[in-house]
């Protein structure tokens, strides 16, 4: 009877070979993510050197837990008796696969953000080479608005262009004053927070931005109009065959798209624009949240 039980636990050769093949695929995926992790860490070092982020903001993505899971899978496959509990193996394999997917989102998300921040300053430097020129150091001190009004207006106008393009290059929708003053070139201002507020007010006067609160801690910068965003979201939905109702979380999950981080109130406004232009229908879900269904042209 005991022998029969042992025999029944033996896994067929083809099933074990399939398990080994799946494990090898997972192993390759882990190796790929390990390489991605190294690239992200290098980007973080560069970002810290360029003062785009602080050293204490560097995060370490843990792989140890997943590697432990791999060892468990390999132990199951390398059983001395040549036997395997297939259900246990499947449970571990599915868990590892899910962990890898989560890890990839974390690594790519952070890596992509850093790449944008790195590229933002590089693009800014290309557009405004004077921000690193020795002879233009005076630009980091604001002229007296009462004694030198023309110089002040010129200074404010020029820096408004720089700030606007910085936000655009970095693909930011909301600019936080306390954060931006820690980044180049704004970190070089004589009075950083005061100057950023002055420059932000200039963008507001040009109807390119608005404060999110009276505290003036967050600035919504409109480097694309909501009408333009509505066009891009409709095109994304059309190109990806999104004929079923689209919920906000789906837009959030489209991490490679610049609209994925738009504020909620803007997305809801964009839904209304699409409906007004007869390019989509707004749907109110049972939980009170909104979704939209595109109309094919």
N, C-alpha and C positions, 0 to 999 in steps of 0.2 A: 504493500500500500504506500509506504514511504517512497519507494523507488518510482511508483507511478506519479506521485506528487512532484518529485524532482524532475521527471521527464516532462511533465506538463508545463514546467516553468521555462523550459528551453525555448528560446526564440528562433523562429525560422531564419535561415541564412540570409534570404533576400531582405527580410525586415531589418536584420542587424546591419546589413550593408547599406540600406537606406538611411538608418540612423547615423551610421558613420559618415555618410555623404552629407547629411544635414549638419552634423557637428562640424565638419570641415568648412562648410559654408559660413557657419556662425563664427568659426575661428578666423576666417578671412575678413569677416565684417568687423570683428574686434580689432584685427591688425589695422584695418583701414581707419577705424575711429581713433586708435592709438596715434596714428600718423596725424590725423586731424587735430588731436589734442596737442601734439607737439607744435603744429603750425600756429594754433591759437595762442599757446604759451609764448611763442616767439613774437607774435603780434603784440601781445600784452607788454613784453619787454620793450619793444620799439615804441609802443604808445606811452609807456612810463618815461622813456628816455626823451621823448618829444613833449613831455608834460601834458599829454592829451588825457592821461589818467594818472592817478597817484599809485605809488607802489603798493599801498595797503588795499587798493581796489582789485588787485590781481587775484583771481580766483583759481583754485585747483580743482579740476574735474576728476573725481575719484573713479578709478577703474578696478581697484582691488576687489570690491564686492563681486563684480561680474566675473573677474578672473577666478575667484573662488567657486563660482557657480560652474564654470567650465571644468574645473577639477572634479567636481561632483559628477558631471556628465561623463567625463572620461573614466572615472572610477566605475560607473555603472557599465560602460561599454567594455571595460577591461577586466570584468569579473573572472576570477580564477576558474570557475566552473563553466565559463562560457555561457552563462545564463544572464538574463536581463529581465527586470521588471519593466515592461514596456510602458505601463501607465506612469510609473515614477519617472522614467526617462522623459516621456512626453511633457509631463508637468514641469520638470526642470528646463527642458528645451524651450517651451513656450515662455517661461518666465525670463530666460536669458534673452530671447528674441525681443520681448517687450522692453526689457531693460536697455537693450541696444538701441531700440528706436527712440526711447526717451533720452538716452545719452546723446544720440546724434542730433536731436532737436536742440539740446542744451549747448553742445559744442558749436554747431553751425550757427545757432542764434547769436551766441556771444562773439564768435569769430566774425560773423557778418557785421555785427554792430561795430566792432573794433576796426574792421577794414573800412567801414564808412567813415569813422571818426578820423582814421589815419588819412584817408583820401580827402576828407573834408579840408584839413589844413593844407595838404599839398595842393589841392585845387585852389584854395584861397590864396596861397602864396603865388601861384601862377597868375591868378587874376589881379592880385594886388602885391606885386613884388616889393613895394615900398615898406610893407609892414616889418620887413627884416633889414631894411637899409639903415645904416648908421646915421645918415644925414636926415632921416625922417623920425628920429627918436622923439622930437618935440610933439609928434602926433599922439603920444601916449599921455600928454597932459592937456586937459581941456582949457581953451582960452577963456578969459573972463568974459562972461556974456554981457556985462554992462559996459566995460571999458573997450572991448574989442568985439563988437557985435557981429561984424562981417566975418571975422576969423572964426568966431564961435559957430555961426551958421554953416560956414564951409566945413568946419571940423565935424559937426554933427551930421551933416548930409553925407560926407564921405564915409564915416563910420557906420552910418545906417545901411549903406550899400554892403559894407563888409559883413555886418551882422546878419543881414538878410541872406547873403550868399552862403555864409557859414551854416546857417540853419538849413538852407536848401541842399548844400553839398552833403551835410551830415544826415539828411533825410529825417529831420526833427520836425514835429508839428507843434510841440510845446517846449519853450525854452525856459529853464529855471535859472533865475539870476544868480543864485548862490553856486550853481554848478558851472555855469559858463565862465564865471570869473576865475575858475581854476584851470581853464584851458587857454592855450595859445591861440591868438595873440592877446586876448583880453586880460590874461594874467599880468601883463606888463603895464596895465593902466596905473596911474598914480593913485587914483581913488576909484577902485574897481566897481563897487556896487553902485555908487552914485553915477558913474559914467554910463554904465549899462542902462540904468533907468532913463537917463537923458537921451540915449540913443534909441531906446525902445519907444520913448514918447515921439520921436521923429517918425519912426515906422508907423505908429498909430495915427499920426497926423496925415500920413500918406495913405491911410486906410489899408495898410498891409499887415496890421497886427492889432491885437486887443489884449488888455490885462484880464486875467481870469478872476481876479479878486482885487479888492481895494488895497490889500497888503503889497501888491505888485511883486509877488514872488514867482508867478508863472505867466509867461507871455505866449499867447497863441499867435503864431506867425503864418500868414496865408501866402506861401510861395507858389501855390496853385489855387485857383478859385474852386469853390465847391462844384461849379458847373463842369470844370475840366475834370475833377475827380469823378464826377458822375459818368462822364464819357469813358474814362479809363476802367471804372468798375463794370460798366455795361459791356465793354469790349472784352474784359477778362472773363466775365460770365459767359458771353457768347462764344469766345474762342475755346473755352473749356467745357462747352456743352452743358452748362448749368441751367437746364430747363425746369428743374424742380425748384420749389421755394428755397431761397438762400438766406440763411440766418447769419447774424453778426459774427458768431464764433467761426464760421467758415471763412469770412474775410480776415479774421484774426489769424487763422491758420495758414493763410497764403503769405508766409513770412518773407518770401522773396519779392513781394509786391510792396511798393511804397505806401499804398493805402492801408496796409494791414495794421498800422499803428495810429490811424486817425482817431481822434476823440469820439466817444460814443455819440455825443450830441451832433457832431458833424456827419456821422454816418446816417443818423436818423434824418437829418436835413437833406442829405444826398438821396435817400429813398424818396423823399417828397419831390425832389427835383426830377428824378426819373419818372415818377408817377405823373407829374405835371406835364412832362414832355412825351407822355404816353409810351415810354420805353420800358415801364415795369408797373406791376401792381403791388401795392403795399398790403401785407397780410398781418393781422394781429393774432398772435398765438394765444393758447389757453393760459399761459403763464404771464401774459401781458406784454411779452417781448415782441419786437417787430421783425418781420422777414420781408423779402421782396421776391417777386417772380418776374423775370425779364420777359418783355414782349419782343418777339422776333420781327425784325424789319423786313 
